[in-house]
Amino acid sequence: MTSAKLRRRIPAVNDIHDLRIGNGLRAAREARGMKQEQLASLLGVTDGAVSHWETGRTVPGAPARRLISFVLNVPLDVIDSWFERREAA
């Protein structure tokens, strides 16, 4: 897949920022054509961990968030915004 095609499939940062808890993570992952297992492998976690993050059962720690930001090419502050509401609950 060319980088131009990939860029077209990635939601705009403003759209991703407005998503809540795991919905942003799921949308960013799916926009890149990744399965939970693929993302988990790149992050060095289980696919169950990714599933828990996407459903809001658990929240990734700071090191995992930095990796998510790098792997999915989403700004770290946007990643943090997806999970900050969950942490406050």
MODELLER restraints for C-alpha pairs under 7 A, 6 or more apart:
rsr = mdl.restraints
at = mdl.atoms
rsr.add(forms.Gaussian(group=physical.xy_distance, feature=features.Distance(at['CA:6:A'], at['CA:32:A']), mean=6.97, stdev=0.5))
rsr.add(forms.Gaussian(group=physical.xy_distance, feature=features.Distance(at['CA:9:A'], at['CA:31:A']), mean=5.54, stdev=0.5))
rsr.add(forms.Gaussian(group=physical.xy_distance, feature=features.Distance(at['CA:10:A'], at['CA:28:A']), mean=6.92, stdev=0.5))
rsr.add(forms.Gaussian(group=physical.xy_distance, feature=features.Distance(at['CA:10:A'], at['CA:31:A']), mean=5.13, stdev=0.5))
rsr.add(forms.Gaussian(group=physical.xy_distance, feature=features.Distance(at['CA:10:A'], at['CA:32:A']), mean=6.70, stdev=0.5))
rsr.add(forms.Gaussian(group=physical.xy_distance, feature=features.Distance(at['CA:16:A'], at['CA:24:A']), mean=5.61, stdev=0.5))
rsr.add(forms.Gaussian(group=physical.xy_distance, feature=features.Distance(at['CA:17:A'], at['CA:78:A']), mean=5.39, stdev=0.5))
rsr.add(forms.Gaussian(group=physical.xy_distance, feature=features.Distance(at['CA:19:A'], at['CA:82:A']), mean=6.68, stdev=0.5))
rsr.add(forms.Gaussian(group=physical.xy_distance, feature=features.Distance(at['CA:20:A'], at['CA:82:A']), mean=5.20, stdev=0.5))
rsr.add(forms.Gaussian(group=physical.xy_distance, feature=features.Distance(at['CA:21:A'], at['CA:56:A']), mean=6.06, stdev=0.5))
rsr.add(forms.Gaussian(group=physical.xy_distance, feature=features.Distance(at['CA:21:A'], at['CA:82:A']), mean=4.43, stdev=0.5))
rsr.add(forms.Gaussian(group=physical.xy_distance, feature=features.Distance(at['CA:21:A'], at['CA:83:A']), mean=5.02, stdev=0.5))
rsr.add(forms.Gaussian(group=physical.xy_distance, feature=features.Distance(at['CA:21:A'], at['CA:86:A']), mean=6.63, stdev=0.5))
rsr.add(forms.Gaussian(group=physical.xy_distance, feature=features.Distance(at['CA:22:A'], at['CA:53:A']), mean=5.68, stdev=0.5))
rsr.add(forms.Gaussian(group=physical.xy_distance, feature=features.Distance(at['CA:22:A'], at['CA:54:A']), mean=3.62, stdev=0.5))
rsr.add(forms.Gaussian(group=physical.xy_distance, feature=features.Distance(at['CA:22:A'], at['CA:55:A']), mean=5.60, stdev=0.5))
rsr.add(forms.Gaussian(group=physical.xy_distance, feature=features.Distance(at['CA:22:A'], at['CA:56:A']), mean=5.72, stdev=0.5))
rsr.add(forms.Gaussian(group=physical.xy_distance, feature=features.Distance(at['CA:22:A'], at['CA:82:A']), mean=6.71, stdev=0.5))
rsr.add(forms.Gaussian(group=physical.xy_distance, feature=features.Distance(at['CA:23:A'], at['CA:54:A']), mean=6.21, stdev=0.5))
rsr.add(forms.Gaussian(group=physical.xy_distance, feature=features.Distance(at['CA:24:A'], at['CA:82:A']), mean=6.37, stdev=0.5))
rsr.add(forms.Gaussian(group=physical.xy_distance, feature=features.Distance(at['CA:25:A'], at['CA:54:A']), mean=6.26, stdev=0.5))
rsr.add(forms.Gaussian(group=physical.xy_distance, feature=features.Distance(at['CA:26:A'], at['CA:54:A']), mean=6.02, stdev=0.5))
rsr.add(forms.Gaussian(group=physical.xy_distance, feature=features.Distance(at['CA:28:A'], at['CA:72:A']), mean=6.58, stdev=0.5))
rsr.add(forms.Gaussian(group=physical.xy_distance, feature=features.Distance(at['CA:29:A'], at['CA:72:A']), mean=6.74, stdev=0.5))
rsr.add(forms.Gaussian(group=physical.xy_distance, feature=features.Distance(at['CA:36:A'], at['CA:47:A']), mean=5.59, stdev=0.5))
rsr.add(forms.Gaussian(group=physical.xy_distance, feature=features.Distance(at['CA:36:A'], at['CA:50:A']), mean=6.24, stdev=0.5))
rsr.add(forms.Gaussian(group=physical.xy_distance, feature=features.Distance(at['CA:37:A'], at['CA:47:A']), mean=4.90, stdev=0.5))
rsr.add(forms.Gaussian(group=physical.xy_distance, feature=features.Distance(at['CA:40:A'], at['CA:46:A']), mean=5.43, stdev=0.5))
rsr.add(forms.Gaussian(group=physical.xy_distance, feature=features.Distance(at['CA:40:A'], at['CA:47:A']), mean=5.11, stdev=0.5))
rsr.add(forms.Gaussian(group=physical.xy_distance, feature=features.Distance(at['CA:40:A'], at['CA:50:A']), mean=6.26, stdev=0.5))
rsr.add(forms.Gaussian(group=physical.xy_distance, feature=features.Distance(at['CA:43:A'], at['CA:67:A']), mean=6.38, stdev=0.5))
rsr.add(forms.Gaussian(group=physical.xy_distance, feature=features.Distance(at['CA:52:A'], at['CA:58:A']), mean=5.48, stdev=0.5))
rsr.add(forms.Gaussian(group=physical.xy_distance, feature=features.Distance(at['CA:53:A'], at['CA:59:A']), mean=5.47, stdev=0.5))
rsr.add(forms.Gaussian(group=physical.xy_distance, feature=features.Distance(at['CA:53:A'], at['CA:60:A']), mean=6.57, stdev=0.5))
rsr.add(forms.Gaussian(group=physical.xy_distance, feature=features.Distance(at['CA:59:A'], at['CA:83:A']), mean=6.48, stdev=0.5))
rsr.add(forms.Gaussian(group=physical.xy_distance, feature=features.Distance(at['CA:65:A'], at['CA:79:A']), mean=6.68, stdev=0.5))
rsr.add(forms.Gaussian(group=physical.xy_distance, feature=features.Distance(at['CA:66:A'], at['CA:76:A']), mean=6.43, stdev=0.5))
rsr.add(forms.Gaussian(group=physical.xy_distance, feature=features.Distance(at['CA:69:A'], at['CA:75:A']), mean=5.80, stdev=0.5))
rsr.add(forms.Gaussian(group=physical.xy_distance, feature=features.Distance(at['CA:69:A'], at['CA:76:A']), mean=5.35, stdev=0.5))
rsr.add(forms.Gaussian(group=physical.xy_distance, feature=features.Distance(at['CA:69:A'], at['CA:79:A']), mean=6.64, stdev=0.5))
